[in-house]
Amino acid sequence: MSNPPRRIAHLDMDAFYASVELLKYPELRGQPVVIGGRRDHQPVMQADGTRRFARLRDYAGRGVVTTSTYEARALGVFSAMGVMKAAQLAPDAILLPTDFDAYRHYSRLFKAAVRAIAPQVEDRGIDEIYIDLTDIDEASEPLARRLKAAVREATGLSCSIAITPNKLLSKIGSDLQKPDGLTLLGMDDVPTRIWPLAVRKINGIGPKAGEKLAALGIHTIGELAAAAPELLQEHFGLSYATWLRSVSQGQDEREVVTESEPKSISRETTFERDLHVRHDRAALTEIFTALCMKLSDDLRRKGYVSRTIGIKLRFEDFRTVTRDLSLPVGIDDGAAIRRAAGECLKRVELNQRLRLLGVRASTLTPASEDDFPQPEQQQLRLDGG
């Protein structure tokens, strides 16, 4: 008896942080809302029982947008953008501070709702998961609708889901009909549904690679699929060129990983534009700190502490540098991770613009009370990198 064809889903919560905020402040529905303010940007209850919200036009500082509602995105405001720049584009948009406790709460709720129906789940972060549906005896469309309904019932929030033969296509597909999307794709749909899309729709093709492909006259995934292998190898090297050819055909053999012990946990971001280490110092500092805090959240949610903290930098010429720091005790505290990552950063010559910044926790062990010394008791030891 042959094995059933693979059915892999990617479920992505719609504008997750912003949507959670709209549950708290329903009067903001339909308005451009930006998440990324400071604590002093909390809404203020007024004498008439209404709330007064901060506006982007009143912001002063070097903060970075965490996320935004679709109405704000329509005005050009996206995550990782400087709040001051966002204020120029949408001065009347509402500005709210982040509330990670609330986001983690709703993250747990939606994942539990999905696992009650389809237990083979790979956790990919606070707002997205992969699901292996291969062994569930139910047609894809009603199953997808059942998963979406379960998420909405558990959280009051909408999500977008795609079911395809692999992770690559599902990741692309879940973004095709946002918000509240449902997309079903097979390999036969690749030429009509995937090839017309921009190459940047493939997770793993960042801004610089996209620019290099555009310079070669390659703008769509279909044009990438038709490109000569030797041309791609000349400009990107054998390994990356081989990967580009494979993904342009919609091929991806990665499994949904559910219960494996992680060797490391990382957080990284590729910038919309290359950032200057001096001129963009405030923005880089805020992004770096946010990555460390998110990494702390990931460690605590998964129940691990880390004895090795590392950083990853990719420069404008695609050169990648890593540095690691070993610790005598495991940590999961955001401030401690930030200090350790900062020590790693001091060992890198920052003489080019940056296109990617990442933080990694490895040498993981299950958390226990003995793994939480006071920060001042921690002694750091540098590793080569």
Order of alpha helices (4+ residues) and beta strands (2+ residues): beta-alpha-beta-beta-beta-beta-beta-alpha-alpha-beta-alpha-beta-beta-alpha-beta-alpha-beta-alpha-alpha-alpha-alpha-beta-alpha-beta-beta-alpha-beta-beta
